Amino acid sequence: MKLLAMLLLYAIVLSADSKTLMYEIISNVLDNLETPKNKIIYSDDENLLKNLGKHYKTSQTCQESTFIILQKSTLEAACKSKDIFVLNYDLLSTMPESLGAFFFQKGRANIVLLKPKLKQHHIKPSSELLPYLEDKIW
């Protein structure tokens, strides 16, 4: 929690580049989610995928991945059963398969993780992520 709070503060105080901050926060969220399978990341954001490729195994297709990070709402039906994290508040509410989101709203970074979806996918959040757990979308 301290690291996430520091990253969020870093964004506000130092006006950090939002993309760099986004990569750091997403990487931190991924580090703090214990999944039953090794994480193989796919994202429809090529820059994010390239950046995460420095620390995680990545895939160019959603079919070969175990964890999907989406910026847009298009996703093949065959991939909708995988672990899906979105980068847009609207996607969180319109894509019922998503287990959480990271997005900027009113200039502030927000993290939301949905407890029922994490449980359904057998994902255990570390204590650092407990403040970001929600029972449902607001």
N, C-alpha and C positions, 0 to 999 in steps of 0.2 A: 504494500500500500504506500509506503514511504516513497518508493521509486516512482510509482505512477503519479503520486501527488507532486513530487519534485519535477517530473516531466511536464505536468500540466502548469505548474507555476513557472517553469522555464519558458513556456510558450507565452505566457502573459507578460512576465517581467522583461524578458529579453527580446520579445517579438521575433521569435525564431521562425525560420522558413517553415510554413505549415506542412509542406510535403515531407521534409526531413523529420519533423516532429511526428507526423503521422506514421512514418516508417518505424520510428523508435517505439512509439506506443503500441503499434500492432505487434511488433516483435516481442515486446514485453508481455502483452496479453497472451501470445502464443506460448511463450516460455512458462507462463503460469497456468496453463490449461493442460491437465494430465488426460491424455486420450488413450483409449485401448489399443489403437494402432499407431505405428510410427507416422509422424506428420509428413505428408507429401503435399506441398502447397500448390494450388492453382489459383491464379487471379486473372480477371479480365483487364486488369491494369498492368500493362507490360513493365512500367517503371517500378511498380511495387514488387512484381514478381522477380525482376532483376535484383532489386535491393534485398529482398528476403532470401534470394539464392545464395547470398554470402553466408547465411547461417543455417539454412534449411534446405532439404532436398525439395526441388520444385519439379513441376510438370507443365508441359505446354498444352495439355488437354485436361479437361475436368474428369474424364473417364479414368485416367491413370492416377488421379490424386485421391487423397483421403480427407483433405481440408480445403475448402473453397472460400476465397475472399472476393466478393463481388462489389463492383461499383455500379453496374447496370443490372436491369432486371431479367435479362435474357439468360436462360440456363436450360440446357438439354434435359429432358424428362429423366433420362438415365442417371443424371447426376444429382437430382433433387433429394436423394436419400442420404447424401454425404453430409459431413459437418460443414455448415454454411455460415459464414460471418459476413456481414454487409457493411458498406462504407457510406451509408445514406439512411437518414431517419425514415424517409418514405418507404424505402425497401424493407425496413424492419417490420413495418405494419402491413405491407402488401405481399410480402413473401413469407408465408407461414412456416416455411421450412427453416428459416434462419434462426440461429441460436443466440445471436447477439449482434451488436453494431458498434462502430466507432464513427463519429461524425462531429463536425463543427456546427454549432448553433449559436447565433448571436455572438460570434467571435470566441466562443468557449468550446473546448474539447469535451466531448461526452462519450462515455463508455456505458453500454447496457449489455448485460448478459441475462438471458432468460432461464431461470432455474428449471422449469419443466422440460425445456429443450435440452439443457445440459444433462439432466437425469436420463432423458429418453436416449441420448447418444452415449451414455456412460462416460461422460466427461466430468472430471473433478477439478474445480477451480482451487487454486492455492488461497491461503488466507489473504494475500495481497489483493485478490479480486473480490472478496466478499462484499465490500461496500458498493460494488457495481451490479450485484445480483438483484433481479426484479422477478416478481411472481408472474407479471404480465406486462404487456406494452401499455403505457399510460393511456 
